[in-house]
Amino acid sequence: MILNWKSKLLVISISQFFYRAGSRAIIPILPLIIKEIAKTNVSDTVYWSGWILSSPFIISFFTTPFWGSIGDRIGRNYTTFLAAFGFVLSQLGLSFSSTVALIFISFSFQEIFGGAYPSAISLTASFSPKEKSADSLSYLQFANALGNILGPLFGGLIADLFGYKYVFLTFSILVLIFSFPILFIKDDEKNYQRQKKSSLSKNFVQFINNKILIITGLILLSYTLSVTIIRPSFTLFISKQFAETKNLATISGLLFTMFGISSAVSNLLLPWIKKYISLKLILNSAFLIGGLIFVLIIFMKNLFSFGISLLIIGFCLGVILPIVYSIMSDNIEKELKAGLMGVGSSFQMIGNLLGPILSGFIVASFGLDFSFISAGLILFLGFLFFKFSSVQSEKSN
């Protein structure tokens, strides 16, 4: 059966949604699982949660480039399916893990065949008509974002209704079922525009020699750290702050989902907001308000005010990435854009690696509240990087 490009895009988008939802479903329940099987205290629970959440990014740093080059030779459909299959094996391993060490190994294994999202982007770009390429990647990103938003909610609900292991079994089955059709998608090379490969080292030198790019990279790092540093301690903080909360996994997942939805809404509203407010003012306000609410959130005494605070933070943070990447793009020559933007996005990978790990050290040293305080202080630093730098962009004025 020959699929047209729209059908291929639908297949990949559905697979990507369940993959991303499954990878995020663990966030609200991981601390609870660690406490249950290892009888750890709060600081040790956050410490292990941080390392486990960081482990896939450590593995993908090495495997994604390797499998990307393999895909050019054997077909991107095969490597995209392999990436999803690695996730399935990881979820099966998690469902039978009885120690923290096994959880760590199983969770990190999900990126052993490369990242599913980079593979999906490459495959989608290869078969999409040139004039529809941007639309295709936009729809794929929407599926990815939707999985990010709903994953924690699904994870919490399934855990409270059936048990932790059924979260992993459910998503392993769903990802396997909806990723299998990818094997029948073929690259359409006549629509795939190969570009000259640039040297990673040359791109890196170009990047660090551009002050504006360095500043935007540091802003990306501060943004990512602020988001990831609260993940390992999020459920434990709710448990401590609101001790009488029932169905803790579900509530934590719902709150994380609200955070994601708010970010998505502000992202969608940004084109309208910037008609009335300059992007520089929007970015400065997002950092300041988001940072302030992160610090104040530890004083919230009920779930309603806590949830409202998360909605405000999510709305603020949702505008940061598109604005920063826009400034970065405006300050890169067209022929160097792909390579240098890739180097810039690596600041996000560093944040994804370091944020959860730092969370463990912060909680062990200062307590659960300081994961949120640290997130706020990091956003204030992002504001300072931007406010007192010479970053200029036609779009930001």
PLY file of the C-alpha trace (Angstrom):
ply
format ascii 1.0
element vertex 397
property float x
property float y
property float z
element edge 396
property int vertex1
property int vertex2
end_header
0.00 0.00 0.00
1.36 3.39 -1.03
0.60 6.22 1.39
0.43 9.85 0.36
2.40 12.40 2.37
-0.59 13.40 4.53
-1.22 9.79 5.56
2.47 9.34 6.33
2.43 12.48 8.45
-0.63 11.24 10.36
1.07 7.90 11.10
4.22 9.57 12.40
2.33 12.20 14.38
0.21 9.62 16.23
3.31 7.58 17.02
5.12 10.70 18.22
2.20 11.72 20.43
2.16 8.41 22.31
5.96 8.32 22.51
6.14 11.81 24.01
3.18 11.22 26.32
4.81 8.02 27.56
8.15 9.70 28.17
6.40 12.40 30.27
4.00 10.07 32.08
6.73 9.12 34.54
7.21 12.68 35.90
4.45 12.71 38.57
4.94 9.09 39.66
8.74 8.60 39.63
9.36 9.99 43.16
6.50 7.87 44.48
7.92 4.72 42.88
11.40 5.37 44.28
10.05 6.00 47.78
8.00 2.80 47.62
10.67 0.40 46.41
13.75 1.91 48.08
12.25 3.48 51.25
14.36 6.60 50.59
14.12 9.92 52.38
13.07 13.09 50.54
16.55 14.27 49.51
17.62 10.82 48.26
14.34 10.45 46.37
14.87 13.76 44.55
18.54 12.90 43.95
17.68 9.60 42.24
14.72 11.11 40.39
17.02 13.77 38.96
19.60 11.30 37.69
16.93 9.03 36.21
15.17 11.90 34.39
18.54 13.08 33.00
19.74 9.65 31.87
18.01 9.58 28.43
19.60 12.90 27.49
23.04 11.57 28.44
22.51 8.55 26.18
20.94 10.52 23.31
23.91 12.91 23.26
25.98 10.02 21.89
23.42 7.89 20.04
21.31 10.41 18.09
24.12 11.59 15.73
25.18 7.96 15.14
21.70 6.72 14.26
21.08 9.84 12.19
23.97 8.89 9.91
22.78 5.26 9.81
19.36 6.50 8.68
20.92 8.15 5.64
22.14 4.71 4.55
19.43 2.20 5.54
16.36 4.46 5.49
14.93 6.90 7.98
11.77 4.82 8.40
13.83 1.99 9.92
15.76 4.21 12.32
12.57 6.05 13.33
10.91 2.74 14.16
14.04 1.56 15.99
14.01 4.70 18.13
10.38 4.01 19.07
11.20 0.33 19.68
13.96 1.35 22.08
11.34 3.28 24.01
9.09 0.20 24.09
11.92 -1.93 25.53
12.60 0.77 28.09
8.96 0.87 29.21
8.82 -2.92 29.52
11.97 -2.81 31.61
10.48 -0.13 33.86
7.32 -2.17 34.42
9.39 -5.02 35.90
12.05 -2.96 37.70
12.27 -3.71 41.41
15.28 -1.55 42.31
16.30 2.06 41.69
19.32 0.86 39.71
17.07 -1.10 37.33
14.79 1.92 36.91
17.82 4.04 36.03
19.08 1.52 33.45
15.63 0.92 31.94
14.73 4.59 31.62
18.07 5.53 30.05
17.68 2.68 27.53
14.82 4.50 25.76
17.35 6.58 23.79
19.70 3.70 22.93
18.53 3.74 19.28
18.56 7.53 19.08
15.87 10.08 19.85
12.46 9.34 18.34
11.66 13.01 17.78
14.83 13.90 15.79
14.29 10.74 13.74
10.67 11.66 13.11
11.66 15.16 11.98
14.20 13.75 9.53
11.73 11.24 8.08
8.94 13.82 7.80
11.23 16.26 6.01
12.22 13.55 3.54
8.73 12.81 2.20
6.97 16.18 2.59
6.52 18.27 -0.56
8.85 21.24 -0.47
6.02 23.77 -0.28
4.41 21.82 2.60
7.54 21.08 4.61
6.99 23.81 7.21
3.35 22.79 7.66
4.30 19.13 8.12
6.91 19.88 10.76
4.48 22.21 12.51
1.87 19.44 12.79
4.53 17.05 14.04
5.60 19.59 16.67
1.96 19.95 17.72
1.70 16.19 18.29
4.92 16.31 20.30
3.66 19.25 22.40
0.30 17.56 22.98
2.11 14.48 24.29
4.16 16.70 26.61
0.97 18.25 27.96
-1.17 15.13 28.43
1.54 12.62 29.37
1.80 13.56 33.09
-2.00 13.51 33.43
-2.29 10.06 31.81
0.56 8.76 33.96
-1.01 9.95 37.19
-4.47 8.64 36.31
-3.31 5.18 35.25
-1.06 4.89 38.33
-3.86 5.76 40.75
-6.41 3.54 39.01
-4.34 0.44 38.23
-0.81 0.79 39.64
2.57 2.12 38.55
3.65 -0.73 36.30
0.53 -0.40 34.16
1.61 3.10 33.15
4.68 1.63 31.44
2.89 -1.42 30.05
0.15 0.77 28.56
2.52 3.09 26.75
4.80 0.28 25.57
1.82 -1.36 23.86
0.45 1.90 22.40
3.82 3.05 21.03
4.53 -0.37 19.50
1.11 -0.56 17.82
1.15 2.97 16.42
4.83 2.94 15.42
4.77 -0.33 13.47
3.21 1.30 10.34
6.27 3.58 10.11
8.17 0.61 8.66
6.04 0.94 5.52
6.83 4.63 5.01
9.51 5.21 2.41
11.75 8.24 2.00
10.86 10.36 -1.02
14.35 11.44 -1.97
13.27 13.66 -4.85
11.64 15.92 -2.28
14.52 15.75 0.16
16.95 18.60 -0.27
20.42 17.52 0.81
22.55 20.37 2.03
26.28 20.61 2.29
27.50 19.34 5.61
29.20 21.95 7.69
31.79 21.22 10.32
30.47 21.07 13.87
33.71 22.57 15.15
33.44 25.50 12.69
29.83 26.11 13.71
30.83 26.08 17.36
33.64 28.61 16.78
31.29 30.85 14.81
28.75 30.64 17.61
31.07 31.51 20.51
32.57 34.40 18.54
29.14 36.03 18.28
28.25 37.78 21.55
24.55 37.92 20.75
24.40 34.18 20.10
26.21 33.46 23.36
23.70 35.59 25.26
20.71 33.90 23.61
22.28 30.50 24.33
22.62 31.39 28.01
19.00 32.57 28.05
17.93 29.21 26.58
19.97 27.47 29.28
18.34 29.50 32.07
14.87 28.80 30.67
15.47 25.04 30.43
17.06 24.81 33.87
14.12 26.62 35.46
11.67 24.09 33.98
13.65 20.90 34.58
14.96 21.71 38.06
11.47 21.38 39.59
10.54 18.07 37.92
12.16 15.60 40.36
10.72 17.33 43.43
7.34 18.45 42.04
5.19 15.60 43.41
7.08 15.51 46.72
6.56 19.25 47.19
2.80 18.85 46.67
2.80 15.96 49.16
4.57 18.12 51.76
2.74 21.37 51.12
-0.74 19.85 50.84
-0.47 16.81 53.11
-4.13 15.81 52.88
-4.10 15.51 49.08
-5.63 12.24 47.85
-4.76 10.59 44.52
-1.40 12.35 44.61
-0.19 10.98 41.27
-3.33 12.15 39.46
-3.27 15.61 41.06
0.44 16.07 40.27
-0.11 14.97 36.69
-3.09 17.31 36.31
-1.10 20.28 37.65
1.78 19.54 35.28
-0.73 19.34 32.43
-2.20 22.73 33.39
1.33 24.15 33.29
1.84 22.76 29.77
-1.53 23.93 28.47
-0.89 27.46 29.75
2.47 27.51 27.96
0.88 26.33 24.73
-1.84 29.00 24.95
0.66 31.83 25.41
2.67 30.48 22.49
-0.43 30.62 20.29
-1.31 34.13 21.51
2.19 35.54 20.98
1.53 36.75 17.39
-1.44 38.75 18.69
0.32 40.05 21.84
3.33 41.34 19.90
1.06 43.63 17.89
0.66 45.74 21.02
3.82 45.04 23.05
7.42 44.86 21.88
9.06 41.44 22.09
11.78 42.84 24.34
9.18 43.97 26.86
7.34 40.65 26.57
10.54 38.70 27.20
11.63 40.87 30.12
8.17 40.61 31.69
8.06 36.84 31.18
11.35 36.35 33.02
10.49 38.73 35.87
6.91 37.60 36.48
7.75 33.91 36.03
10.72 34.19 38.37
8.71 36.07 41.00
5.82 33.56 40.99
8.29 30.65 41.25
9.63 32.19 44.46
6.20 33.08 45.85
4.66 29.69 45.04
6.18 28.12 48.16
3.84 30.31 50.24
0.66 29.00 48.58
-1.44 27.18 51.16
-4.06 25.48 48.98
-4.11 23.61 45.68
-6.25 26.24 43.96
-3.77 29.09 44.49
-0.90 26.71 43.65
-2.62 25.77 40.38
-3.28 29.42 39.47
0.39 30.19 40.12
1.43 27.37 37.77
-0.90 28.72 35.08
0.75 32.16 35.35
4.27 30.68 35.25
3.35 28.48 32.27
1.89 31.44 30.39
5.08 33.45 31.00
7.46 30.67 30.01
5.49 29.78 26.89
6.61 32.93 25.07
10.33 32.65 25.88
11.46 29.99 23.39
9.90 31.46 20.21
11.21 34.95 21.04
14.74 33.79 21.88
14.98 31.57 18.80
13.67 34.46 16.72
16.43 36.75 18.02
19.00 34.03 17.44
17.78 33.49 13.88
17.85 37.24 13.12
21.53 37.34 14.03
22.71 34.41 11.90
23.56 34.58 8.20
21.17 32.58 6.06
23.73 30.05 4.83
24.88 29.31 8.39
21.44 29.23 9.99
20.92 25.45 10.29
24.31 24.69 11.80
24.42 27.59 14.26
20.82 27.13 15.35
21.75 23.52 16.08
24.61 24.65 18.30
22.23 27.08 20.02
19.67 24.37 20.73
22.40 22.35 22.48
22.06 24.81 25.38
18.60 23.32 25.91
20.07 19.81 25.95
22.57 20.92 28.60
19.68 22.32 30.64
17.77 19.05 30.31
20.85 17.20 31.52
21.79 19.43 34.43
18.41 20.60 35.75
17.14 17.33 37.27
20.60 16.47 38.63
21.02 19.88 40.28
17.59 19.48 41.83
18.82 16.56 43.93
21.77 18.52 45.32
19.61 21.59 46.03
16.91 19.66 47.89
19.50 17.66 49.87
21.26 20.88 50.91
18.38 23.32 51.43
15.03 21.49 51.28
12.16 20.99 48.85
11.16 24.66 48.74
14.48 25.64 47.23
13.88 23.78 43.98
11.18 26.38 43.21
13.23 29.25 44.64
16.18 28.15 42.48
13.94 28.07 39.39
12.91 31.66 40.13
16.49 32.84 40.67
17.57 31.19 37.42
14.84 33.09 35.54
16.06 36.32 37.15
19.52 35.51 35.80
18.00 35.01 32.34
16.42 38.44 32.66
19.80 39.97 33.57
21.53 38.25 30.65
19.01 39.80 28.28
18.51 43.19 29.95
22.16 44.15 30.23
23.42 42.62 26.99
23.67 44.19 23.55
21.17 41.74 22.03
19.42 43.46 19.16
16.86 42.17 16.72
14.51 43.85 14.33
11.75 41.64 15.69
12.48 42.47 19.30
12.21 46.24 18.97
0 1
1 2
2 3
3 4
4 5
5 6
6 7
7 8
8 9
9 10
10 11
11 12
12 13
13 14
14 15
15 16
16 17
17 18
18 19
19 20
20 21
21 22
22 23
23 24
24 25
25 26
26 27
27 28
28 29
29 30
30 31
31 32
32 33
33 34
34 35
35 36
36 37
37 38
38 39
39 40
40 41
41 42
42 43
43 44
44 45
45 46
46 47
47 48
48 49
49 50
50 51
51 52
52 53
53 54
54 55
55 56
56 57
57 58
58 59
59 60
60 61
61 62
62 63
63 64
64 65
65 66
66 67
67 68
68 69
69 70
70 71
71 72
72 73
73 74
74 75
75 76
76 77
77 78
78 79
79 80
80 81
81 82
82 83
83 84
84 85
85 86
86 87
87 88
88 89
89 90
90 91
91 92
92 93
93 94
94 95
95 96
96 97
97 98
98 99
99 100
100 101
101 102
102 103
103 104
104 105
105 106
106 107
107 108
108 109
109 110
110 111
111 112
112 113
113 114
114 115
115 116
116 117
117 118
118 119
119 120
120 121
121 122
122 123
123 124
124 125
125 126
126 127
127 128
128 129
129 130
130 131
131 132
132 133
133 134
134 135
135 136
136 137
137 138
138 139
139 140
140 141
141 142
142 143
143 144
144 145
145 146
146 147
147 148
148 149
149 150
150 151
151 152
152 153
153 154
154 155
155 156
156 157
157 158
158 159
159 160
160 161
161 162
162 163
163 164
164 165
165 166
166 167
167 168
168 169
169 170
170 171
171 172
172 173
173 174
174 175
175 176
176 177
177 178
178 179
179 180
180 181
181 182
182 183
183 184
184 185
185 186
186 187
187 188
188 189
189 190
190 191
191 192
192 193
193 194
194 195
195 196
196 197
197 198
198 199
199 200
200 201
201 202
202 203
203 204
204 205
205 206
206 207
207 208
208 209
209 210
210 211
211 212
212 213
213 214
214 215
215 216
216 217
217 218
218 219
219 220
220 221
221 222
222 223
223 224
224 225
225 226
226 227
227 228
228 229
229 230
230 231
231 232
232 233
233 234
234 235
235 236
236 237
237 238
238 239
239 240
240 241
241 242
242 243
243 244
244 245
245 246
246 247
247 248
248 249
249 250
250 251
251 252
252 253
253 254
254 255
255 256
256 257
257 258
258 259
259 260
260 261
261 262
262 263
263 264
264 265
265 266
266 267
267 268
268 269
269 270
270 271
271 272
272 273
273 274
274 275
275 276
276 277
277 278
278 279
279 280
280 281
281 282
282 283
283 284
284 285
285 286
286 287
287 288
288 289
289 290
290 291
291 292
292 293
293 294
294 295
295 296
296 297
297 298
298 299
299 300
300 301
301 302
302 303
303 304
304 305
305 306
306 307
307 308
308 309
309 310
310 311
311 312
312 313
313 314
314 315
315 316
316 317
317 318
318 319
319 320
320 321
321 322
322 323
323 324
324 325
325 326
326 327
327 328
328 329
329 330
330 331
331 332
332 333
333 334
334 335
335 336
336 337
337 338
338 339
339 340
340 341
341 342
342 343
343 344
344 345
345 346
346 347
347 348
348 349
349 350
350 351
351 352
352 353
353 354
354 355
355 356
356 357
357 358
358 359
359 360
360 361
361 362
362 363
363 364
364 365
365 366
366 367
367 368
368 369
369 370
370 371
371 372
372 373
373 374
374 375
375 376
376 377
377 378
378 379
379 380
380 381
381 382
382 383
383 384
384 385
385 386
386 387
387 388
388 389
389 390
390 391
391 392
392 393
393 394
394 395
395 396
